[in-house]
C-alpha cells in the first residue's frame, strides 16, 4: 500500500511512517513464521558495551519489536568496561554462529573503541545495519549489500509517498556513515542531483533553500528553520534528540517549517518506526539466504 503526497495543497503534508512500518512488520512476521516452520528461526544479536540509558531504551525497543514479529533477539551486554578486543572477539564469535542471522553493534562504545574498526568483525552477510566498511563500500559501488537501516528508511518513506527523485535537487545535511553518506549514495543511485552539507558548510541556508528533497541528520534540535526551505521541498527529519520533558525532537523546527514546505516527517513517528521495521526485515532476509 502506498501513500501519496498531494503537492497542490497549501498546507504541509505529514509524512508519517507509522502505517508504512506496520505494513513492513506484517511482511516480516509472515516471513519469520515461514522460516521458523522450515527449521530456520530468525535470530538477531545486539552487542552493547555502554551503560547509556538512552541506548538501553533503544535496544529494548528493538528487542520488543523483534519479539512481536517472531524474531529472537539476544542482547549481548558486555558492559561499559569492555575492551576493543573483547568486543571484537564477541562479534567474531557471533559471525561464526550459524544460528545467528543478524548482528548489530550498538553505540556509544567505550573510550578507545572505534565502531568503524570493530564493525569490520561483523560478517557482511549478517551486517543487517550496514556498519561493516565492506557493506558501505559495496553500497558506494552500487553492489548488493545491507544498507544502514536509517538511510534505507529515508528512501522507503520517499517511495511510499511517491516522491519523484530522478533529476531533482536533493540536499543531505550530515555526513555520518549511519545516515548522511549512505542516504546520499542511495539518492545518487536514484538519479537525484545530491549535495552533502556538514558542520563546516558555510551559509547552510544557501545550500538547503534550493532543495526539492531535504534530508536532515545531524542530531541538533531545531537546526533547520523556515529560512532553510522552500515551499516545494519535501523534508525528511532523521533527528531524534531527547528533550528535557522526556520526549523527542527532530533536527527541523517543526513549528517554523510546517506550512512552509510541501511535506515533512514528524518526530517521533516518521523515520524511526520505519528504521526498526527495516532492520527486522534485513534479519529475515539474512535468515532466508542462509536457509537456501
LUMMARDREN-621600 format. One record per residue (C-alpha): residue number from 1; x, y, z. Coordinates in steps of 0.25 Angstrom, whole numbers, always signed. Each point is the difference from the previous one (the first is absolute). Last residue first. Example, Ala and Ser with C-alpha at 12.3 -4.5 7.8 and 13.67 -1.06 7.14 Angstrom:
BEGIN
+-----+-------+-------+-------+
! num !  east ! north !    up !
+-----+-------+-------+-------+
!   2 !   +55 !    -4 !   +29 !
!   1 !    -6 !   -14 !    +2 !
+-----+-------+-------+-------+
END
This chain:
BEGIN
+-----+-------+-------+-------+
! num !  east ! north !    up !
+-----+-------+-------+-------+
! 292 !   +74 !   -86 !    +3 !
! 291 !    +0 !    +0 !   +16 !
! 290 !   +11 !   +10 !    +1 !
! 289 !    -7 !    +9 !   -10 !
! 288 !   -13 !    +0 !    +7 !
! 287 !    +7 !    +3 !   +13 !
! 286 !    +6 !   +12 !    -6 !
! 285 !   -13 !    +5 !    -6 !
! 284 !    -6 !    -2 !   +14 !
! 283 !   +10 !    +8 !    +6 !
! 282 !    -1 !   +11 !   -10 !
! 281 !   -15 !    +1 !    +2 !
! 280 !    +3 !    +2 !   +15 !
! 279 !    +9 !   +12 !    -3 !
! 278 !   -11 !    +5 !   -10 !
! 277 !   -10 !    +1 !   +11 !
! 276 !    +9 !    +7 !   +10 !
! 275 !    +3 !   +11 !   -11 !
! 274 !   -15 !    +1 !    -4 !
! 273 !    -3 !    +3 !   +15 !
! 272 !   +10 !   +11 !    +1 !
! 271 !    -1 !    +7 !   -13 !
! 270 !   -14 !    +7 !    +3 !
! 269 !    -7 !    -3 !   +13 !
! 268 !    +8 !    +9 !   +10 !
! 267 !    +3 !    +9 !    -6 !
! 266 !    -9 !    +3 !   -12 !
! 265 !    +5 !    -1 !   -15 !
! 264 !    -3 !   +13 !    -8 !
! 263 !    -6 !    +2 !   -14 !
! 262 !    -3 !   +12 !    -9 !
! 261 !    +7 !   +10 !    +8 !
! 260 !    -3 !   +13 !    +8 !
! 259 !   -12 !    -4 !    +7 !
! 258 !    +8 !    -8 !   +10 !
! 257 !   +14 !    +6 !    +0 !
! 256 !    -1 !    +9 !   +11 !
! 255 !    -7 !    -8 !   +10 !
! 254 !    +7 !   -13 !    -5 !
! 253 !   +14 !    +6 !    +3 !
! 252 !    +8 !   -11 !    -7 !
! 251 !   +10 !    -8 !    +7 !
! 250 !   -10 !    -8 !    +7 !
! 249 !    -6 !    +0 !   +14 !
! 248 !    -2 !   -12 !    +9 !
! 247 !    -7 !    +0 !   +14 !
! 246 !    +5 !    -2 !   +14 !
! 245 !    -4 !   +14 !    +4 !
! 244 !   +14 !    +6 !    -1 !
! 243 !    +1 !    -5 !   -15 !
! 242 !    +7 !   -12 !    -6 !
! 241 !    +4 !    +2 !   -15 !
! 240 !    -5 !    -9 !   -10 !
! 239 !    +4 !    +7 !   -13 !
! 238 !    -3 !    -7 !   -14 !
! 237 !    -9 !   +11 !    -5 !
! 236 !    -4 !    -2 !   -14 !
! 235 !    -4 !   +13 !    -7 !
! 234 !    -7 !    +0 !   -13 !
! 233 !    +2 !   +14 !    -6 !
! 232 !   -10 !    +7 !    -9 !
! 231 !    -2 !   +12 !    +9 !
! 230 !   +15 !    +3 !    +2 !
! 229 !    +9 !    -3 !   +12 !
! 228 !   +11 !    +5 !    +9 !
! 227 !    -6 !   +13 !    +4 !
! 226 !   -12 !    -7 !    +6 !
! 225 !    +9 !    -7 !   +10 !
! 224 !   +10 !   -12 !    +0 !
! 223 !    +9 !    -2 !   +12 !
! 222 !   -12 !    -2 !    +9 !
! 221 !    +7 !   -10 !    +9 !
! 220 !   +13 !    -4 !    -4 !
! 219 !    +3 !   -15 !    -3 !
! 218 !    +5 !    +1 !   -14 !
! 217 !    -9 !    -7 !   -10 !
! 216 !    -8 !    +9 !    -9 !
! 215 !    -5 !    -5 !   -13 !
! 214 !    -5 !   +11 !   -10 !
! 213 !    -7 !    -4 !   -13 !
! 212 !    -3 !   +12 !    -9 !
! 211 !   +12 !    +8 !    +5 !
! 210 !    +2 !   +14 !    -5 !
! 209 !    -1 !    +5 !   +15 !
! 208 !   +10 !   -10 !    +5 !
! 207 !   +13 !    +5 !    -6 !
! 206 !    -2 !   +15 !    +3 !
! 205 !    -6 !    -4 !   +14 !
! 204 !   +13 !    -6 !    +4 !
! 203 !    +8 !   +12 !    -2 !
! 202 !   +14 !    -6 !    +1 !
! 201 !    +1 !   -15 !    +1 !
! 200 !   +10 !    -4 !   +11 !
! 199 !   -11 !    -7 !    +9 !
! 198 !    -4 !    -9 !   -12 !
! 197 !    -8 !    +2 !   -14 !
! 196 !    -1 !   -11 !   -10 !
! 195 !    -5 !    +4 !   -14 !
! 194 !    -7 !   -10 !    -9 !
! 193 !    -6 !    +0 !   -14 !
! 192 !   -10 !   -11 !    +0 !
! 191 !    +2 !   -12 !    -9 !
! 190 !    -6 !   -11 !    +9 !
! 189 !   +14 !    -5 !    +3 !
! 188 !    +4 !   +14 !    +4 !
! 187 !   -11 !    +0 !   +10 !
! 186 !    +5 !   -13 !    +6 !
! 185 !   +14 !    +5 !    +0 !
! 184 !    -4 !   +13 !    +8 !
! 183 !    -8 !    -9 !   +10 !
! 182 !   +12 !    -8 !    +2 !
! 181 !    +9 !   +12 !    +3 !
! 180 !   -10 !    +7 !    +9 !
! 179 !    -6 !   -11 !    +8 !
! 178 !    +9 !   -10 !    +7 !
! 177 !   +13 !    +3 !    -6 !
! 176 !    -2 !   +15 !    +4 !
! 175 !    +0 !   +11 !    -9 !
! 174 !   -11 !   +10 !    +4 !
! 173 !    -9 !    +9 !    -7 !
! 172 !    -5 !    -7 !   -13 !
! 171 !    -4 !    +8 !   -12 !
! 170 !    -8 !    -5 !   -11 !
! 169 !    -3 !    +7 !   -13 !
! 168 !    -9 !    -8 !    -9 !
! 167 !    +5 !    -7 !   -13 !
! 166 !    -6 !   -13 !    +4 !
! 165 !    -6 !    +0 !   +14 !
! 164 !   -15 !    +0 !    -1 !
! 163 !    -8 !    +0 !   +13 !
! 162 !   -10 !   -12 !    +0 !
! 161 !    -3 !    +1 !   +14 !
! 160 !    +4 !   -14 !    +3 !
! 159 !   +13 !    +2 !    -9 !
! 158 !    +4 !   +12 !    +8 !
! 157 !    -3 !    -8 !   +13 !
! 156 !    +8 !   -12 !    -5 !
! 155 !   +12 !    +9 !    -4 !
! 154 !    +1 !    +7 !   +14 !
! 153 !    -2 !   -14 !    +7 !
! 152 !   +12 !    -6 !    -8 !
! 151 !    +9 !   +11 !    +6 !
! 150 !    -5 !    -4 !   +14 !
! 149 !    +2 !   -15 !    -3 !
! 148 !   +15 !    +2 !    -5 !
! 147 !    -1 !    -8 !   -13 !
! 146 !    +3 !   -15 !    -1 !
! 145 !    +8 !    -2 !   -12 !
! 144 !    -2 !    -3 !   -15 !
! 143 !    +9 !    +9 !    -8 !
! 142 !    -1 !   +14 !    -4 !
! 141 !   +14 !    +3 !    +2 !
! 140 !    -3 !    +9 !   +12 !
! 139 !    -9 !   -11 !    +6 !
! 138 !   +11 !   -10 !    -2 !
! 137 !   +10 !    +9 !    +7 !
! 136 !   -10 !    +2 !   +12 !
! 135 !    -2 !   -15 !    +1 !
! 134 !   +15 !    -2 !    +0 !
! 133 !    +2 !   +11 !   +10 !
! 132 !    -9 !    -8 !   +10 !
! 131 !   -12 !    +8 !    +5 !
! 130 !   -11 !    -4 !    -9 !
! 129 !   -11 !    -2 !   +10 !
! 128 !    -2 !   -14 !    -3 !
! 127 !   +15 !    -4 !    +0 !
! 126 !    -3 !   -15 !    -1 !
! 125 !    +4 !    -2 !   -14 !
! 124 !   +12 !   +10 !    +2 !
! 123 !    +5 !    -9 !   +12 !
! 122 !    +2 !   +10 !   +11 !
! 121 !   +15 !    +2 !    +4 !
! 120 !    +1 !   +12 !    -9 !
! 119 !   -10 !    +7 !   +10 !
! 118 !   +11 !    +0 !   +10 !
! 117 !    +9 !   +10 !    -8 !
! 116 !   -11 !    +9 !    -5 !
! 115 !    -6 !    +0 !   +14 !
! 114 !   +13 !    +4 !    +7 !
! 113 !    +3 !    -3 !   +14 !
! 112 !    +9 !    +8 !    +8 !
! 111 !   -10 !    +5 !   +10 !
! 110 !   -11 !   -10 !    +1 !
! 109 !   -11 !    +0 !   -11 !
! 108 !   -12 !    +8 !    -3 !
! 107 !    -5 !    -7 !    -8 !
! 106 !    -7 !   -13 !    -3 !
! 105 !    +7 !   -11 !    -8 !
! 104 !   -11 !    -7 !    -7 !
! 103 !    +0 !   -15 !    -5 !
! 102 !   -10 !    -7 !    -9 !
! 101 !    -1 !   -15 !    -3 !
! 100 !    +4 !    -7 !   +12 !
!  99 !    -2 !   -15 !    +0 !
!  98 !   +13 !    -2 !    -8 !
!  97 !    +9 !    +5 !   +10 !
!  96 !   +13 !    +5 !    -7 !
!  95 !    -5 !   +15 !    +0 !
!  94 !    -4 !    -1 !   +14 !
!  93 !   +14 !    -5 !    +4 !
!  92 !    +7 !   +11 !    -8 !
!  91 !    -9 !   +11 !    +7 !
!  90 !    +3 !    -6 !   +13 !
!  89 !   +15 !    +1 !    -2 !
!  88 !    -1 !   +14 !    -6 !
!  87 !    -7 !    +4 !   +13 !
!  86 !   +10 !    -6 !    +9 !
!  85 !   +12 !    +5 !    -8 !
!  84 !    -6 !   +14 !    +0 !
!  83 !    +0 !    -1 !   +15 !
!  82 !   -13 !    -1 !    +8 !
!  81 !    -1 !   +10 !   +12 !
!  80 !   -14 !    +5 !    -4 !
!  79 !    -6 !   -14 !    +1 !
!  78 !    +0 !   -11 !   -10 !
!  77 !   -15 !    -1 !    -1 !
!  76 !    -4 !   -10 !   -11 !
!  75 !   -15 !    +3 !    -3 !
!  74 !    -5 !   -12 !    -7 !
!  73 !   -12 !    +2 !    -9 !
!  72 !    -9 !   -12 !    -5 !
!  71 !    -8 !    +4 !   -11 !
!  70 !   -15 !    -3 !    +0 !
!  69 !    -5 !   +14 !    -4 !
!  68 !    -5 !    +4 !   +14 !
!  67 !   +13 !    -5 !    +5 !
!  66 !    +8 !    +9 !    -9 !
!  65 !    -7 !   +12 !    +4 !
!  64 !    +2 !    -2 !   +14 !
!  63 !   +15 !    -3 !    -2 !
!  62 !    +1 !   +13 !    -8 !
!  61 !    -7 !    +8 !   +10 !
!  60 !   +10 !    -6 !   +11 !
!  59 !   +12 !    +4 !    -8 !
!  58 !    -6 !   +14 !    -1 !
!  57 !    -2 !    +2 !   +15 !
!  56 !   +13 !    -6 !    +3 !
!  55 !    +7 !   +10 !   -10 !
!  54 !    -8 !   +12 !    +7 !
!  53 !    +5 !    -6 !   +14 !
!  52 !   +15 !    +0 !    -4 !
!  51 !    +6 !   -11 !    +7 !
!  50 !    +9 !    -4 !   -11 !
!  49 !    +6 !   -12 !    -7 !
!  48 !   -12 !    -6 !    -8 !
!  47 !    -1 !   -11 !   -11 !
!  46 !   -13 !    -2 !    -6 !
!  45 !    -2 !   -14 !    -5 !
!  44 !   -12 !    -4 !    -9 !
!  43 !    -6 !   -13 !    -3 !
!  42 !    -9 !    -6 !   -11 !
!  41 !    -6 !   -14 !    +3 !
!  40 !    +6 !    -9 !   -11 !
!  39 !    -7 !   -13 !    +1 !
!  38 !   -10 !    +2 !   -12 !
!  37 !   -11 !    +4 !   +10 !
!  36 !    +9 !   +10 !    +6 !
!  35 !    +2 !    +6 !   -14 !
!  34 !   -14 !    +0 !    -3 !
!  33 !    -4 !    +7 !   +13 !
!  32 !   +12 !   +10 !    -2 !
!  31 !    -5 !    +3 !   -14 !
!  30 !   -14 !    +3 !    +4 !
!  29 !    +4 !    +9 !   +12 !
!  28 !   +10 !    +7 !    -9 !
!  27 !   -12 !    +3 !   -10 !
!  26 !    -8 !    +5 !   +11 !
!  25 !   +11 !    +9 !    +5 !
!  24 !    +2 !    +7 !   -13 !
!  23 !   -15 !    +3 !    +0 !
!  22 !    +0 !    +5 !   +14 !
!  21 !   +13 !    +9 !    -3 !
!  20 !    -8 !    +6 !   -12 !
!  19 !   -12 !    +3 !    +8 !
!  18 !    +9 !    +7 !   +11 !
!  17 !   +10 !    +7 !    -9 !
!  16 !    -8 !   +14 !    -1 !
!  15 !    +3 !    +9 !   -11 !
!  14 !    -9 !   +12 !    +5 !
!  13 !    -4 !    +8 !   -12 !
!  12 !    +3 !   +15 !    +2 !
!  11 !   -12 !    +9 !    -3 !
!  10 !    -3 !    +8 !   -13 !
!   9 !    -3 !   -13 !    -7 !
!   8 !    +5 !    -2 !   -15 !
!   7 !   +10 !   -10 !    +4 !
!   6 !    -9 !   -11 !    +4 !
!   5 !   +10 !   -10 !    +6 !
!   4 !    -5 !   -15 !    -2 !
!   3 !    +2 !   -12 !    +9 !
!   2 !    +2 !   -14 !    -6 !
!   1 !    -6 !   -13 !    +4 !
+-----+-------+-------+-------+
END
